[in-house]
Amino acid sequence: MSLIIKNLHACVRDGQEILRGVDLEIPAGEVHAIMGPNGSGKSTLSKVLCGHPDYEVTDGSAELNGQDLLTITPDARSRAGLFLAFQYPVEVPGVTNANFLRAALKARLPEGEEPDAVAYYRRLRTVMKELGMDPKFSSRAVNEGFSGGEKKRNEALQMLMLEPLCAILDETDSGLDVDALRIVSKGVNAMRAPFRSFLIITHYKRLLDYIVPDVVHIFHRGRIERTGGRELADYIEEHGFDFLNEENA
């Protein structure tokens, strides 16, 4: 049971190729981190896996627990257990957080079934407390008027409530102060389980000090150039990404 990506190529629809042969396997129970310079294709990978319409897959495959992700719709990918915490979370005016999450949970149930209201709101209050969120946020429109840090906490709230099998965190640490980073990381660490995998996309090592990865990958020019342990993140923190250009010169 894992996320398996083989020779994945993708481009902006009718445009430039960005992913140039990505090979990646994340077994269930593991946390993998992807680091890399701006423009290397890290966020594109997350969007392609989740079915963003601006990108076209031209070759390769991506499977989650044996299910072909590339042939199903974005909502079907979510129901299959895939979750994406966006780098830039979008606002959904007019829809409260509580109603949004309840609708998302309902979409995962058999047709005609509803989440138990009492259990749902009890769980929502508990998770919000764990994330240090004011209960009033449940009645506010999704991300509308939220600060950057509040939006990222809200993404973590969605992840904890939906309990995906594979969670992709696209630069969740951006916009977070140290206290918020600790709280969000605590929530992620609480979700670590033998049946769940994580893909963490980040520029900086600081997030990986709180969510310790099993494997670190360096992304460059649309593919994974190097793979190692946590020491690879330490090396990047000290030396940056210039060595990638020297190796590919």
Secondary structure, 3 states (H helix, E strand, C coil): CEEEEEEEEEEECCCCEEEEEEEEEEECCCEEEEECCCCCCHHHHHHHHHCCCCEEEEEEEEEECCEEHHHCCHHHHHHCCEEEECCCCCCEEEEEHHHHHHHHHHHCCCCCCCCCHHHHHHHHHHHHHHCCCCHHHHHCEECCCCCHHHHHHHHHHHHHHHCCCEEEEECCCCCCCHHHHHHHHHHHHHHCCCCCEEEEECCCCHHHHHCCCCEEEEEECCEEEEEECHHHHHHHHHHCCHHHHHHCC
